[in-house]
Amino acid sequence: MSGDDGLKGIDLRDRIISITAQIKDLQKKRGELLDRLRNECTHEALVQTPCSVSGLDPLPPERMCIICGLSEEGWGSGYKKLSKGTVVRVIENRDEYYRYRELKPLTTVVIPEDMCGKA
């Protein structure tokens, strides 16, 4: 049993409110740091998914920096921020790309070995 077992419900509620406020503060700080990282990043290592025709509307090609997680579509005038990096992996399957986009950013600053040479 934990030391919290003797606390009244109101004490637990106050602790939950306090923790919720801390979470919001940490999320704000994370967002600020992420914005700073994306502004300072040189976007040298990218993953890319090609354009995809699905139904009536084709989906544009998309790139993502594996260092900071910035993603950008390449339709129209092309890539603006992610035009100079090296594509280290092309992910043909868009669902796999979306899963990668959700899981991989910010896990490492170096290019993972499993991605080297698979452009």
VEXDRENFI-67802 format. One record per residue (C-alpha): residue in three letters; x, y, z. Coordinates in steps of 0.001 Angstrom, whole numbers, plus 500000, padded with zeros to 6 digits. Layout:
alaXYZ ...
# end
This chain:
met500000500000500000 ser501161503493499267 gly501437506350501720 asp498457508022500006 asp495914505508501313 gly494977507661504298 leu494321510827502256 lys490803512075501908 gly489217512365498461 ile489633516132498413 asp493376515808499001 leu493634513424496069 arg491584515791493932 asp493919518681494779 arg496932516562493862 ile495334515609490536 ile494626519278489777 ser498231520147490629 ile499630517359488451 thr497343518396485584 ala498718521942485810 gln502276520564485761 ile501478518475482675 lys500107521527480866 asp503231523493481786 leu505507520702480546 gln503524520412477293 lys503935524151476738 lys507689523939477416 arg507966520930475079 gly506188522858472331 glu508493525839472760 leu511591523627472629 leu510256521755469604 asp509643525049467781 arg513186526147468614 leu514646522811467467 arg512748522970464174 asn513910526543463565 glu517558525721464312 cys517662522293462628 thr519452522005459276 his517121519148458197 glu519977517032456856 ala518380513566457093 leu514923512999455632 val512437510228455020 gln510053510577452126 thr506874509043450802 pro506006509505447115 cys502738510874445791 ser499881508441446066 val496699508092444054 ser493932506972446359 gly490392507354445120 leu489638510649443411 asp492187512808445200 pro495908512152444781 leu498037512705447870 pro501183514808447458 pro504649513490448195 glu505793514267451713 arg509124514522453503 met510000514527457181 cys513216515436458963 ile514213512549461224 ile516043514899463581 cys513306517413464429 gly510156515825462982 leu509245518719460663 ser507154517421457755 glu506271519117454506 glu504332518320451345 gly506138518644448037 trp503234519543445784 gly502963522826443917 ser506133524859444289 gly507854521924445947 tyr509558521596449279 lys510483524858450948 lys512250523937454200 leu513097520320453384 ser514549520761449893 lys518267520451450676 gly518443517457453001 thr519433513940452022 val516611511437451683 val517940508471453646 arg514838506335453220 val511855506254450884 ile508761504715452441 glu506461503650449612 asn503538502650451829 arg501821505793453078 asp500342504081456149 glu503834502963457139 tyr505090506531456582 tyr502360507930458847 arg503228505384461547 tyr506898506315461170 arg506004509998461403 glu504145509366464662 leu506850507245466291 lys510281508218465014 pro510845511970465387 leu512973513033468310 thr514087509519469202 thr517667510098468065 val519853512812466603 val521946510440464505 ile520665508522461517 pro519667505033462677 glu521746502251461106 asp518668500577459629 met518048503688457517 cys521529504188456068 gly521803503522452356 lys518108502823451784 ala517275505915449758 
# end
